Amino acid sequence: MSLNTAHAPGGVLIFKGEFILLYCDGVELTFEGPDAQQFCGTKKGRIYLTTHRMVFTNKNSRDFLQSFSFPFFTISSLGLEQPIFGANYIKGTVKAEQNGNWTGQCTFKLKFMKGGAIEFGQAMMEAGKSASQHAAGMAPPPYFPPPGPYYSPPPPAYMPAEGTNYGFNVPYNVFPDAPPANTAS
């Protein structure tokens, strides 16, 4: 998890090869725990689900917390709650990433005020499964510079395959809209 590393003015930053699968407006994010003192309280904004993580962007541009990135490998104790009175929500525990502008762990609650918690949760579980299947099992070997002369390969060699969805089918009937233009970088 990292704090304030996944936003640009008016949008969200995603990694090369990462795709936005869906997003929801009208989400309230709440943190609890002793390590969450600097960004505690309820934040309102938008949650993005990508092929690698969830990203929350805050609607309030004056708040300390502007964005919050939840890579799938940092999330544990995930659950979906359906209270009798109130909006459905997803809760869980998240650990800080190295160099993520925060240390420790805390619990989070994502309330979906306009609906979509169940569908978002199902899509998140599928994306998490897909990401874990494509993840490397061991740490990469140490770097050794290549012997002799070398060159950079032409661009098609290091670009992601066109049209790939990494085995994930987006539920278009539930989340039919794309993010507004110029909000994803």
Residue pairs with C-beta under 8 A, 6 or more apart in sequence:
1 68
1 69
1 70
1 71
1 74
1 94
1 95
1 96
1 97
1 100
1 102
2 68
2 69
2 96
2 97
2 99
2 100
2 101
2 102
3 39
3 65
3 67
3 68
3 100
3 101
3 102
4 65
4 66
4 67
4 68
4 101
5 13
5 67
5 69
5 100
5 101
6 12
6 13
6 14
6 55
6 57
6 67
6 68
6 69
7 13
7 57
7 66
7 67
8 185
10 182
10 183
11 57
11 179
11 182
11 183
11 184
11 185
12 20
12 46
12 48
12 55
12 57
12 67
12 179
12 183
12 184
12 185
13 67
13 185
14 20
14 48
14 50
14 55
14 184
14 185
15 52
16 160
17 160
18 50
18 51
18 52
18 53
19 50
19 51
19 165
19 166
20 48
20 49
20 50
20 179
20 184
21 49
21 50
21 51
21 123
21 127
21 168
21 170
22 48
22 49
22 120
22 123
22 170
22 171
22 174
22 175
23 46
23 47
23 48
23 49
23 175
23 179
24 46
24 47
24 112
24 114
24 116
24 120
24 175
25 46
25 114
26 44
26 112
26 113
26 114
27 44
27 45
27 46
27 47
27 56
27 110
27 111
27 112
27 113
28 42
28 43
28 44
28 87
28 109
28 110
28 111
28 113
29 42
29 43
29 44
29 45
29 47
29 56
29 68
29 108
29 109
29 110
29 111
30 41
30 42
30 43
30 108
30 109
30 111
31 39
31 40
31 41
31 106
31 107
31 108
32 40
32 106
32 107
32 108
32 109
33 104
33 105
33 106
33 107
34 104
35 96
35 102
35 103
35 104
35 105
35 106
36 104
36 106
38 64
38 102
39 64
39 65
39 68
39 102
43 56
43 58
43 59
43 60
43 63
43 65
44 58
44 59
44 60
45 56
45 57
45 58
45 59
45 60
46 56
46 57
46 59
47 54
47 55
47 56
47 110
47 120
48 54
48 55
48 56
48 57
48 179
48 184
49 120
49 123
49 124
49 127
50 127
51 127
51 130
51 131
51 166
51 168
52 71
52 72
52 131
53 69
53 70
53 71
53 72
54 69
54 70
54 75
54 124
55 67
55 68
55 69
55 70
56 67
56 68
56 70
56 110
57 66
57 67
58 65
58 66
58 67
69 97
69 100
70 94
70 108
71 97
72 127
72 128
72 131
72 132
73 132
73 135
74 94
74 95
74 96
74 97
75 92
75 93
75 94
75 128
76 92
76 93
76 94
76 95
77 91
77 92
77 93
77 107
78 90
78 91
78 92
79 90
79 91
79 92
80 88
80 89
80 90
80 91
80 117
80 118
80 121
81 88
81 89
81 90
81 91
82 88
82 117
82 118
83 89
86 111
87 111
87 112
87 113
87 115
87 117
88 111
88 112
88 115
88 117
88 118
89 109
89 110
89 111
89 112
89 117
90 109
90 110
90 112
90 117
90 120
90 121
90 124
91 107
91 108
91 109
91 110
92 107
92 108
93 105
93 106
93 107
93 108
94 105
94 106
94 107
94 108
95 104
95 105
96 102
96 103
96 104
96 105
110 117
111 117
112 120
116 174
116 175
119 171
119 174
119 175
122 171
123 168
123 170
123 171
126 168
126 169
127 168
130 166
130 167
130 168
131 166
133 167
134 166
